[in-house]
Amino acid sequence: MTSLLEDDELAARIGEALIARDAKVAVAESTAGGLISARLLSVAGASRWFERGVVAYSGGPKRDYLGIDIEVIRQHGAVSVEAVAASAEGFRNTTGVDFTIAESGIAGPQGSRRSPKPVGFVLIAVAGPEGTVVREHQFPGTRVQVMEQIAQQSLEMLAELLGA
């Protein structure tokens, strides 16, 4: 069985692009539970361009570590364009890095009691010097499969932004 972290060409391309820009990235994860950071850190030399990663699963850590105004979550919900964009932008501001990834979603197997969003619904934001891009996704599969798809799509979004 091949590990998800073996020979991660996409993460390596991201690292090269960040080095070329003399830039750093930080990752604010929720639903992916650390998989995005793990993929980036699987690349030898990642310490040159990976600043930090945090798993902020509930509102308090999102406020404390990501710099998000808790009112954004109260008004729009944790799985909203507003909250995910605020997480990416807030984390970029608090860390001082060039690029951040933030994500939130419903991994399942049950949906949220407070939200009509279905299992597999995910929002991913990438913030950089040119602004913030947020994309909505509906991923199929088990909880772990959703988490893996979040990690893959997050890295693809960052790579696209970097031209990697």
Number of C-alpha atoms within 10 A of each C-alpha: 3 6 7 12 15 10 13 14 12 18 26 20 17 25 28 18 17 22 14 10 12 11 16 21 26 24 27 31 26 24 27 27 20 18 21 26 24 15 21 25 20 16 20 10 12 19 13 15 23 20 18 16 21 19 20 23 16 10 17 12 14 26 18 14 17 25 19 24 16 16 12 16 19 11 11 12 17 24 22 21 21 17 28 30 24 23 33 30 24 24 29 26 15 13 18 14 20 20 29 28 31 34 34 25 29 24 26 18 13 11 16 15 7 7 11 8 15 17 21 25 19 27 26 26 28 26 27 20 9 9 9 17 17 19 16 14 14 16 21 13 14 14 19 15 15 24 25 19 22 29 24 16 15 23 22 16 18 23 18 11 17 18 10 16
